[in-house]
Amino acid sequence: MAGKIPRSFIDDLLARTDIIDLIDGKVGLKKAGKDYQACCPFHNEKSPSFTVSQDKQFYHCFGCGAHGNAISFMMDYEKLDFVDAIEELASMLHMEVPRENTHGQSNKPQVSAEQKRSDYDLMMQTSQFYEHQLKRHDNSNAVIEYLKGRGLSGQTVKKFMIGYAPSEWDGLCKHLGRTVAQKKQLVDLKLASEKTPGRQFDFFRDRLMFPIRDKRGRVIAFGGRILQGDNGPKYLNSPETRIFHKGFELYGLYEAKQAFKKLTQVMVVEGYMDVVALSEQGIEYAVAALGTATTSEHMQTLFRTTDKVVCCYDGDRAGKDAAWRALENALPYLNNGKSLQFVFLPDGEDPDSLVQKEGKELFEQRLEQASDFSKVLFERLSIDIDIATDAGKAKLMSLALPLIEKVPSDFYQENLLEKLARLIGRTREQLNQKLNNPRQQQSVQSKFKMTPMRIAIGLLLQHPNLANTIPHSPELVELNLPGLALFKNLQALCLKHPHINTGQILELHRDTPEFKALSRLAGWQHQIAEEQLAIYFQNTFKFIEDQCLNHRLETLLIKDKTQGLNKEERLEYSLLTQALKGA
């Protein structure tokens, strides 16, 4: 069983990771003085309130309060747990994540991480089994001829790791299910079924197999297409498992990212074969939802990946319905600079059939003539509404305004209001008054009262080099002033590690009761000029030191009146009185 990830490795990982490079590659940052800014990726906003500091290796949003270091960003942005975030950062730096020996101690999250690695290994072995069957099975010739008939080359088949699930009842189970544990894992990952206890059979049989890969290229599920006849549904997709959640994954996205250094656009289509056929023709930026409608999570992923999303659907009623669901889910992510367009294909055609008839150039010309989302939105809302009547105009307004409110871009909102105003005979200003825009987010720090102790801790946290500017007096902790123990521990940490930064300090306190308060203090904007920091910090510490001495003096005074002081305490009382007079 795998043990804990060593603290030293996490420290080293954060030291090697530049949070500016990490976040800039996913959000896009702009220099703003000493720091960097962007519109926050964690809530909808129209002007940048998301700040990233290179010195502190820390990000903070003054709108929604999101904050943290590189690990926190990966957890929040990619929706990863702590261990997966560590592994993802490590993979970017080509580092192997070590594990400590726990000597048999149980720790559920660690077991889960180990289980996931085993699951990914089994899924890859399964994919390799299907690929092997495509070349070696008795039905290989027929399957390969089928692929050739669909216009696919060996290069494309290899790129997408396409394989074949044999028709035998338990071909995969016999190959990979040799032990009781392996058989159970096959069932858990929905690669096998078990209707009778102890007897497993393959979930996919006599199907063309499309491995589904996550953003790191790991096989997490399969889509299986029937080859001929009516033996089951045309497409059979893996049910959800502990490593596969279909509402979050997009088929072909990993391959598209591999094909381009930066994806300038992504085309959303409906089927696996559409993605593969388009790639065969040199259109390598297509993705497909996995047997489900395009979800909000899909759209969030797409707009994190590219600025332009083109949805390409059949022109029938089902295609129009799919487009509408995609549009509704995309509205909250239409920030400035993001583009959403729609292409509807001729009746009886899908991307697979059409690209083979027309070729890459003509097909991409269709994309260049795509309809803007605003056109699709108003066409859909106007169905069965007579906008020549007042009732129809009122109905259209009531349907459109709640959708327009979801759009975070000022430009898009104004454009949509302008179009709606023309349709119903009103002015944009009149409609704007009816728009219930979200309130401006207030800075979370405004309600966080800054005491001298919090100021001292916040300054030390943000500027660890200040630890050298004051004496290290661990004996003060004995005076039990609230927050003093944390302050002195931070100072000791900074003195021991002279090059430590804010992000690393926070990581060391992630599982402590102080983490939440430290995170807020890390995002505190102190407005103190850099050249004044040391003096301000020293004066704050001197104030705290005097508080400690006064507290001790009051304690001795009370004891003197109630119990009396011994010789040592009287000497201490005298020295404290003199010290405070001198201060």
C-alpha positions as CSV (number, residue, x, y, z in Angstrom):
1,M,0.0,0.0,0.0
2,A,1.3,3.4,-0.9
3,G,2.2,5.8,2.0
4,K,2.1,9.5,2.4
5,I,3.7,11.9,0.0
6,P,6.8,13.2,1.8
7,R,6.6,16.8,2.9
8,S,10.0,17.4,1.5
9,F,8.8,16.4,-2.0
10,I,5.8,18.8,-1.7
11,D,8.1,21.6,-0.7
12,D,10.4,20.8,-3.6
13,L,7.5,20.6,-6.0
14,L,6.3,24.1,-5.0
15,A,9.8,25.5,-5.2
16,R,10.1,24.2,-8.8
17,T,6.6,25.3,-9.9
18,D,6.2,28.9,-11.0
19,I,2.6,29.9,-10.3
20,I,2.7,32.6,-13.0
21,D,3.6,30.1,-15.7
22,L,1.0,27.6,-14.4
23,I,-1.9,30.0,-14.2
24,D,-1.0,32.0,-17.4
25,G,-1.1,28.7,-19.4
26,K,-4.7,28.2,-18.3
27,V,-6.2,31.6,-17.7
28,G,-4.0,34.2,-19.4
29,L,-2.4,36.8,-17.2
30,K,-1.5,40.4,-17.8
31,K,1.2,42.3,-15.9
32,A,-0.2,44.8,-13.4
33,G,2.6,46.6,-11.6
34,K,4.6,44.0,-9.6
35,D,1.9,41.4,-9.9
36,Y,-0.3,39.8,-12.6
37,Q,-4.0,40.0,-13.1
38,A,-6.9,38.3,-15.0
39,C,-10.6,37.9,-14.7
40,C,-11.2,35.3,-12.1
41,P,-11.6,31.7,-13.4
42,F,-13.7,30.8,-10.3
43,H,-16.6,33.2,-10.8
44,N,-18.1,35.4,-13.5
45,E,-16.8,38.9,-13.5
46,K,-16.3,41.7,-16.1
47,S,-13.2,43.4,-14.8
48,P,-10.1,41.7,-13.4
49,S,-10.0,41.1,-9.6
50,F,-7.9,38.0,-9.7
51,T,-4.3,38.8,-8.7
52,V,-1.2,36.5,-8.8
53,S,2.0,37.3,-7.1
54,Q,5.3,35.8,-8.3
55,D,7.2,36.7,-5.2
56,K,4.6,35.1,-2.9
57,Q,3.7,32.3,-5.3
58,F,0.1,33.0,-4.3
59,Y,-3.2,34.0,-6.0
60,H,-6.1,35.9,-4.6
61,C,-9.4,37.1,-6.0
62,F,-10.9,40.2,-4.4
63,G,-14.3,39.4,-5.8
64,C,-15.1,35.8,-4.7
65,G,-12.2,35.3,-2.2
66,A,-10.6,32.4,-4.0
67,H,-6.9,32.1,-2.9
68,G,-4.1,29.7,-2.5
69,N,-0.8,28.3,-4.0
70,A,-0.1,26.2,-7.1
71,I,-1.6,23.1,-5.5
72,S,-4.8,24.9,-4.4
73,F,-5.2,26.3,-8.0
74,M,-4.9,22.8,-9.5
75,M,-7.4,21.5,-7.0
76,D,-10.0,24.2,-7.7
77,Y,-9.4,24.8,-11.4
78,E,-9.1,21.2,-12.5
79,K,-11.4,19.8,-9.8
80,L,-8.8,17.4,-8.5
81,D,-8.3,16.1,-5.0
82,F,-5.0,16.9,-3.2
83,V,-3.1,13.8,-4.3
84,D,-4.2,14.1,-7.9
85,A,-3.2,17.8,-7.9
86,I,0.3,16.8,-6.6
87,E,0.6,14.1,-9.3
88,E,-0.6,16.5,-12.1
89,L,2.0,19.2,-11.1
90,A,4.7,16.5,-10.8
91,S,3.9,15.2,-14.3
92,M,4.3,18.7,-15.7
93,L,7.8,18.8,-14.3
94,H,8.5,15.2,-15.2
95,M,8.9,14.3,-11.5
96,E,8.0,11.0,-10.0
97,V,5.9,11.2,-6.8
98,P,7.6,9.3,-4.0
99,R,5.7,7.6,-1.1
100,E,6.7,7.0,2.5
101,N,6.5,3.6,4.1
102,T,3.5,3.7,6.5
103,H,4.2,0.2,8.0
104,G,0.7,-1.0,7.4
105,Q,-1.1,2.1,8.8
106,S,-4.5,2.6,7.1
107,N,-5.2,5.9,5.4
108,K,-8.3,5.9,3.1
109,P,-7.3,8.7,0.6
110,Q,-3.9,7.0,0.1
111,V,-5.6,3.7,-0.7
112,S,-7.9,5.5,-3.1
113,A,-4.9,7.0,-4.9
114,E,-3.2,3.6,-5.1
115,Q,-6.5,2.0,-6.4
116,K,-6.8,4.7,-9.1
117,R,-3.3,3.9,-10.3
118,S,-4.2,0.2,-10.5
119,D,-7.4,1.1,-12.3
120,Y,-5.6,3.2,-14.9
121,D,-3.1,0.4,-15.5
122,L,-6.0,-2.1,-16.0
123,M,-7.8,0.2,-18.4
124,M,-4.6,0.6,-20.4
125,Q,-4.1,-3.2,-20.5
126,T,-7.7,-3.5,-21.7
127,S,-7.1,-1.0,-24.4
128,Q,-4.0,-2.9,-25.5
129,F,-6.0,-6.1,-25.5
130,Y,-8.6,-4.7,-27.8
131,E,-5.9,-3.2,-30.1
132,H,-4.2,-6.7,-30.2
133,Q,-7.6,-8.3,-31.1
134,L,-8.0,-5.9,-34.0
135,K,-4.8,-7.3,-35.5
136,R,-4.9,-11.0,-34.4
137,H,-8.5,-12.1,-33.9
138,D,-10.2,-14.4,-36.4
139,N,-12.6,-11.5,-37.3
140,S,-9.7,-9.1,-37.9
141,N,-9.9,-9.0,-41.6
142,A,-13.6,-8.2,-41.5
143,V,-13.1,-5.5,-38.9
144,I,-10.2,-3.9,-40.7
145,E,-12.2,-3.9,-44.0
146,Y,-15.0,-2.2,-42.1
147,L,-12.5,0.5,-41.0
148,K,-11.2,0.9,-44.5
149,G,-14.8,1.2,-45.7
150,R,-15.3,4.0,-43.3
151,G,-12.3,5.8,-44.8
152,L,-9.9,5.4,-41.8
153,S,-6.2,4.8,-42.3
154,G,-4.0,2.7,-40.0
155,Q,-2.4,5.9,-38.8
156,T,-5.7,7.3,-37.5
157,V,-6.7,4.0,-36.0
158,K,-3.4,3.9,-34.1
159,K,-3.7,7.6,-33.0
160,F,-7.0,7.0,-31.4
161,M,-6.0,3.5,-30.1
162,I,-9.1,2.0,-31.8
163,G,-9.5,-1.8,-31.1
164,Y,-11.9,-4.7,-31.3
165,A,-13.8,-6.4,-28.5
166,P,-14.0,-10.1,-29.6
167,S,-17.4,-11.8,-29.8
168,E,-16.5,-14.5,-27.3
169,W,-18.4,-14.4,-24.0
170,D,-15.4,-13.9,-21.8
171,G,-12.4,-13.1,-23.9
172,L,-11.3,-10.1,-21.8
173,C,-12.1,-11.8,-18.5
174,K,-9.9,-14.8,-19.3
175,H,-7.1,-12.6,-20.3
176,L,-7.1,-10.1,-17.4
177,G,-9.2,-11.7,-14.8
178,R,-6.9,-14.4,-13.5
179,T,-7.4,-13.7,-9.7
180,V,-10.4,-13.0,-7.6
181,A,-9.2,-9.4,-7.1
182,Q,-8.7,-8.9,-10.8
183,K,-12.2,-10.2,-11.6
184,K,-13.7,-7.9,-9.0
185,Q,-11.7,-4.9,-10.5
186,L,-13.0,-5.7,-14.0
187,V,-16.6,-5.7,-12.7
188,D,-16.0,-2.5,-10.7
189,L,-14.7,-0.7,-13.8
190,K,-17.6,-2.0,-15.9
191,L,-15.4,-4.0,-18.2
192,A,-17.2,-7.1,-17.1
193,S,-20.6,-8.0,-15.7
194,E,-21.6,-10.5,-13.1
195,K,-25.2,-11.7,-13.0
196,T,-24.3,-14.9,-11.2
197,P,-21.9,-14.7,-8.3
198,G,-18.4,-15.9,-9.4
199,R,-19.2,-15.9,-13.1
200,Q,-18.1,-12.9,-15.1
201,F,-18.6,-12.1,-18.8
202,D,-17.3,-9.3,-21.0
203,F,-19.3,-6.0,-21.0
204,F,-18.2,-5.3,-24.6
205,R,-18.5,-8.0,-27.2
206,D,-18.1,-7.9,-31.0
207,R,-17.7,-4.1,-31.1
208,L,-15.3,-1.6,-32.5
209,M,-13.7,-0.1,-29.4
210,F,-12.9,3.6,-28.9
211,P,-10.8,4.3,-25.8
212,I,-11.7,7.5,-23.9
213,R,-8.8,9.3,-22.4
214,D,-8.6,12.0,-19.8
215,K,-6.6,15.2,-20.0
216,R,-3.4,13.3,-19.0
217,G,-3.9,10.7,-21.7
218,R,-5.0,7.9,-19.3
219,V,-7.7,5.5,-20.6
220,I,-10.7,5.9,-18.3
221,A,-13.6,4.4,-20.3
222,F,-14.7,3.0,-23.7
223,G,-17.2,3.5,-26.3
224,G,-18.2,0.5,-28.4
225,R,-19.8,0.6,-31.8
226,I,-21.7,-2.4,-33.2
227,L,-20.3,-3.6,-36.5
228,Q,-23.4,-5.1,-38.1
229,G,-26.9,-6.5,-37.4
230,D,-29.2,-5.5,-34.6
231,N,-27.4,-7.2,-31.7
232,G,-27.8,-4.4,-29.1
233,P,-27.6,-0.6,-29.3
234,K,-25.5,1.0,-32.1
235,Y,-23.2,2.5,-29.5
236,L,-22.6,1.2,-26.0
237,N,-20.7,3.4,-23.6
238,S,-18.9,2.6,-20.3
239,P,-21.2,3.3,-17.3
240,E,-19.8,5.7,-14.7
241,T,-17.1,4.3,-12.4
242,R,-14.7,5.6,-9.7
243,I,-12.4,7.0,-12.4
244,F,-15.0,8.0,-15.1
245,H,-17.7,10.6,-15.0
246,K,-19.1,11.2,-18.4
247,G,-20.5,14.7,-17.7
248,F,-16.9,15.9,-17.3
249,E,-15.0,14.2,-20.1
250,L,-14.9,14.9,-23.9
251,Y,-13.8,12.3,-26.4
252,G,-10.9,13.5,-28.5
253,L,-9.9,16.4,-26.3
254,Y,-6.6,14.8,-25.3
255,E,-5.8,14.0,-29.0
256,A,-6.7,17.6,-30.0
257,K,-4.4,19.1,-27.4
258,Q,-1.6,16.8,-28.6
259,A,-2.1,18.0,-32.2
260,F,-1.7,21.7,-31.4
261,K,0.6,23.8,-29.2
262,K,-2.4,26.0,-28.6
263,L,-6.0,25.2,-29.7
264,T,-7.4,28.3,-31.4
265,Q,-10.8,26.6,-31.7
266,V,-12.6,23.4,-30.8
267,M,-15.5,21.9,-32.7
268,V,-18.1,19.9,-30.8
269,V,-19.7,17.0,-32.7
270,E,-22.0,14.2,-31.6
271,G,-20.2,11.0,-32.1
272,Y,-16.9,9.2,-31.8
273,M,-16.8,8.3,-35.5
274,D,-17.3,12.0,-36.3
275,V,-14.2,12.9,-34.3
276,V,-12.1,10.2,-35.9
277,A,-13.3,10.8,-39.5
278,L,-12.6,14.5,-39.2
279,S,-9.1,13.8,-37.9
280,E,-8.5,11.5,-40.8
281,Q,-9.2,14.5,-43.1
282,G,-6.8,16.7,-41.2
283,I,-9.4,18.4,-39.0
284,E,-7.9,17.6,-35.6
285,Y,-9.8,19.9,-33.3
286,A,-13.1,18.0,-32.9
287,V,-14.4,16.6,-29.7
288,A,-17.6,14.7,-28.7
289,A,-19.7,14.4,-25.5
290,L,-19.9,10.8,-24.2
291,G,-23.4,9.7,-25.0
292,T,-24.9,12.6,-23.2
293,A,-25.8,16.2,-23.8
294,T,-23.1,18.9,-23.7
295,T,-23.0,19.8,-20.0
296,S,-22.1,22.9,-18.1
297,E,-18.9,21.2,-17.1
298,H,-18.1,20.4,-20.7
299,M,-18.5,24.0,-21.7
300,Q,-16.4,25.2,-18.8
301,T,-13.6,22.8,-19.9
302,L,-13.9,23.9,-23.5
303,F,-13.6,27.6,-22.7
304,R,-10.7,27.0,-20.4
305,T,-9.0,25.2,-23.4
306,T,-9.8,27.6,-26.2
307,D,-11.4,31.0,-27.0
308,K,-13.6,29.7,-29.8
309,V,-16.1,26.8,-29.6
310,V,-18.1,25.8,-32.7
311,C,-20.9,23.3,-32.2
312,C,-21.6,21.2,-35.3
313,Y,-24.9,19.3,-35.2
314,D,-27.3,17.6,-37.6
315,G,-30.0,20.0,-38.9
316,D,-32.9,17.9,-37.6
317,R,-35.0,18.4,-34.5
318,A,-32.6,16.3,-32.3
319,G,-29.6,18.4,-33.5
320,K,-31.4,21.7,-32.8
321,D,-32.3,20.4,-29.3
322,A,-28.7,19.4,-28.7
323,A,-27.5,22.9,-29.8
324,W,-30.0,24.6,-27.5
325,R,-28.8,22.6,-24.4
326,A,-25.2,23.4,-25.3
327,L,-26.0,27.1,-25.7
328,E,-27.8,27.3,-22.4
329,N,-24.9,25.6,-20.6
330,A,-22.4,27.9,-22.3
331,L,-23.9,31.3,-21.4
332,P,-22.2,31.7,-18.0
333,Y,-18.8,31.2,-19.6
334,L,-19.1,33.7,-22.4
335,N,-16.6,36.2,-21.1
336,N,-15.0,38.9,-23.3
337,G,-12.9,37.2,-26.0
338,K,-14.8,33.9,-25.9
339,S,-16.8,32.9,-29.1
340,L,-19.6,30.4,-29.4
341,Q,-20.9,29.5,-32.9
342,F,-23.2,26.9,-34.4
343,V,-23.2,25.0,-37.7
344,F,-26.2,22.8,-38.7
345,L,-25.5,20.2,-41.4
346,P,-27.8,19.3,-44.3
347,D,-30.5,16.7,-43.7
348,G,-29.2,13.2,-43.7
349,E,-25.6,14.2,-43.2
350,D,-23.3,14.1,-40.2
351,P,-19.7,15.3,-39.9
352,D,-18.4,11.9,-40.8
353,S,-20.3,11.5,-44.0
354,L,-20.0,15.1,-45.1
355,V,-16.3,15.5,-44.6
356,Q,-15.7,12.4,-46.7
357,K,-17.8,13.8,-49.5
358,E,-16.5,17.4,-49.4
359,G,-13.0,17.1,-48.0
360,K,-11.3,19.4,-45.4
361,E,-11.4,22.7,-47.3
362,L,-15.1,22.7,-48.2
363,F,-16.0,21.4,-44.7
364,E,-14.0,24.1,-43.0
365,Q,-15.7,26.7,-45.2
366,R,-19.0,25.7,-43.5
367,L,-17.3,26.5,-40.2
368,E,-16.4,29.9,-41.4
369,Q,-20.0,30.6,-42.1
370,A,-21.2,29.4,-38.7
371,S,-24.0,31.3,-36.9
372,D,-23.3,33.4,-33.9
373,F,-24.9,32.1,-30.7
374,S,-27.1,35.2,-30.4
375,K,-28.8,34.3,-33.7
376,V,-29.5,30.7,-32.5
377,L,-30.7,32.0,-29.2
378,F,-33.4,34.4,-30.6
379,E,-34.4,31.9,-33.3
380,R,-35.1,29.3,-30.7
381,L,-36.9,31.6,-28.3
382,S,-39.1,33.0,-31.2
383,I,-40.5,29.5,-32.1
384,D,-44.3,29.5,-31.6
385,I,-44.3,33.2,-30.6
386,D,-46.0,35.8,-32.7
387,I,-43.8,38.9,-32.1
388,A,-46.1,41.0,-34.1
389,T,-48.4,41.1,-31.1
390,D,-47.8,42.7,-27.7
391,A,-48.4,39.3,-26.0
392,G,-45.7,37.8,-28.1
393,K,-43.2,40.6,-27.5
394,A,-43.8,40.3,-23.7
395,K,-43.4,36.6,-23.9
396,L,-40.1,36.9,-25.8
397,M,-38.8,39.5,-23.3
398,S,-39.7,37.2,-20.4
399,L,-37.8,34.3,-21.9
400,A,-34.8,36.2,-23.1
401,L,-33.9,38.4,-20.1
402,P,-33.1,35.6,-17.6
403,L,-30.8,34.1,-20.2
404,I,-29.1,37.4,-21.0
405,E,-28.5,37.9,-17.3
406,K,-26.3,34.8,-17.2
407,V,-23.8,36.2,-19.7
408,P,-20.8,37.8,-17.8
409,S,-19.5,39.9,-20.7
410,D,-20.7,43.5,-20.8
411,F,-20.2,43.5,-24.6
412,Y,-22.3,40.4,-25.2
413,Q,-25.0,41.6,-22.8
414,E,-25.4,44.9,-24.6
415,N,-25.4,43.2,-28.0
416,L,-28.1,40.8,-26.9
417,L,-30.2,43.6,-25.4
418,E,-29.8,45.6,-28.6
419,K,-31.1,42.7,-30.7
420,L,-34.0,42.0,-28.3
421,A,-34.9,45.7,-28.3
422,R,-35.2,45.7,-32.1
423,L,-37.4,42.6,-32.0
424,I,-39.9,43.9,-29.5
425,G,-39.8,47.6,-30.3
426,R,-38.1,48.9,-27.1
427,T,-34.8,50.7,-26.4
428,R,-31.8,49.0,-24.9
429,E,-31.9,51.4,-22.0
430,Q,-35.5,50.3,-21.2
431,L,-34.5,46.6,-21.2
432,N,-31.3,47.3,-19.2
433,Q,-33.4,48.6,-16.4
434,K,-35.3,45.3,-16.2
435,L,-32.0,43.3,-16.1
436,N,-31.3,41.9,-12.7
437,N,-27.5,42.0,-12.8
438,P,-25.7,40.3,-9.9
439,R,-24.5,42.7,-7.3
440,Q,-20.9,43.8,-7.4
441,Q,-18.8,41.3,-5.3
442,Q,-17.4,43.0,-2.2
443,S,-13.9,42.4,-1.0
444,V,-13.9,39.6,1.5
445,Q,-11.2,41.3,3.5
446,S,-13.4,44.3,4.4
447,K,-15.1,42.3,7.2
448,F,-11.8,40.9,8.5
449,K,-10.6,43.2,11.3
450,M,-6.8,43.7,11.2
451,T,-5.4,43.7,14.8
452,P,-1.7,44.4,15.5
453,M,-1.1,40.6,15.8
454,R,-2.9,39.9,12.5
455,I,-0.9,42.7,10.9
456,A,2.4,41.2,12.1
457,I,1.5,37.7,11.0
458,G,0.2,38.9,7.6
459,L,3.3,40.9,6.9
460,L,5.6,38.0,7.9
461,L,3.6,35.6,5.8
462,Q,3.7,37.8,2.8
463,H,7.3,38.9,3.3
464,P,9.2,36.0,5.1
465,N,12.5,37.9,4.9
466,L,11.1,40.3,7.6
467,A,11.8,37.5,10.1
468,N,15.4,38.7,10.3
469,T,14.5,42.3,11.3
470,I,13.3,41.5,14.8
471,P,14.7,39.5,17.7
472,H,13.6,35.9,18.0
473,S,12.2,35.7,21.5
474,P,10.5,32.3,22.0
475,E,10.1,33.0,25.7
476,L,7.3,35.5,24.9
477,V,5.1,32.6,24.0
478,E,4.8,31.7,27.7
479,L,2.8,34.9,28.1
480,N,-0.2,33.4,26.2
481,L,-1.1,36.4,24.1
482,P,-3.6,35.2,21.4
483,G,-1.8,34.5,18.1
484,L,1.7,35.0,19.6
485,A,2.6,31.3,19.4
486,L,1.7,31.2,15.7
487,F,3.7,34.3,15.0
488,K,6.8,33.0,16.7
489,N,6.4,29.6,15.0
490,L,6.2,31.4,11.6
491,Q,9.3,33.5,12.5
492,A,11.2,30.3,13.4
493,L,10.2,28.7,10.1
494,C,11.3,31.7,8.1
495,L,14.6,31.9,9.9
496,K,15.2,28.2,9.3
497,H,14.3,28.4,5.6
498,P,15.5,31.8,4.3
499,H,14.1,31.3,0.8
500,I,10.7,30.1,1.7
501,N,7.7,31.9,0.0
502,T,4.1,32.5,1.0
503,G,2.8,29.5,-1.0
504,Q,5.1,27.1,0.7
505,I,4.3,28.5,4.2
506,L,0.5,28.0,3.5
507,E,1.1,24.4,2.2
508,L,2.9,23.6,5.5
509,H,-0.3,24.7,7.4
510,R,-2.9,23.2,5.0
511,D,-4.2,20.6,7.6
512,T,-4.0,22.9,10.6
513,P,-6.7,25.0,12.3
514,E,-4.8,28.2,11.4
515,F,-4.9,27.5,7.6
516,K,-8.1,29.5,6.9
517,A,-6.9,32.6,8.8
518,L,-3.5,32.4,7.2
519,S,-5.0,32.1,3.7
520,R,-7.0,35.3,4.3
521,L,-3.9,37.1,5.6
522,A,-1.9,36.0,2.6
523,G,-4.4,37.9,0.4
524,W,-4.5,41.0,2.6
525,Q,-3.6,44.2,0.7
526,H,-1.6,46.1,3.3
527,Q,-0.8,49.3,1.2
528,I,2.6,49.7,2.9
529,A,5.4,51.0,0.7
530,E,8.1,48.5,0.2
531,E,10.8,50.7,1.7
532,Q,8.7,51.2,4.8
533,L,7.9,47.5,5.4
534,A,10.8,46.7,7.8
535,I,10.2,49.7,10.0
536,Y,6.4,49.2,10.0
537,F,6.9,45.5,10.9
538,Q,9.4,46.3,13.7
539,N,7.1,48.9,15.2
540,T,4.2,46.5,15.1
541,F,6.3,43.9,16.8
542,K,7.4,46.4,19.4
543,F,3.7,47.2,20.1
544,I,3.0,43.4,20.6
545,E,6.1,43.1,22.8
546,D,4.8,45.9,25.0
547,Q,1.4,44.2,25.1
548,C,3.1,41.1,26.4
549,L,5.1,43.0,29.1
550,N,2.0,44.9,30.2
551,H,0.0,41.7,30.4
552,R,2.7,40.1,32.6
553,L,3.0,43.2,34.7
554,E,-0.8,43.2,35.3
555,T,-0.6,39.5,36.3
556,L,2.1,40.2,38.8
557,L,0.3,43.3,40.2
558,I,-2.9,41.2,40.8
559,K,-0.9,38.5,42.5
560,D,0.9,41.0,44.7
561,K,-2.5,42.3,45.9
562,T,-4.0,38.9,46.5
563,Q,-1.2,36.5,47.4
564,G,2.0,38.5,47.5
565,L,5.1,38.1,45.4
566,N,8.3,36.1,46.1
567,K,11.8,37.6,45.7
568,E,12.2,36.5,42.1
569,E,8.8,37.9,41.1
570,R,9.4,41.2,42.8
571,L,12.7,41.6,40.9
572,E,10.8,40.7,37.6
573,Y,8.1,43.3,38.5
574,S,10.7,46.0,39.0
575,L,12.5,45.2,35.8
576,L,9.3,45.2,33.8
577,T,8.3,48.6,35.3
578,Q,11.6,50.1,34.3
579,A,11.5,48.5,30.8
580,L,8.0,49.9,30.1
581,K,9.0,53.4,31.4
582,G,12.0,53.3,29.1
583,A,9.8,52.3,26.2
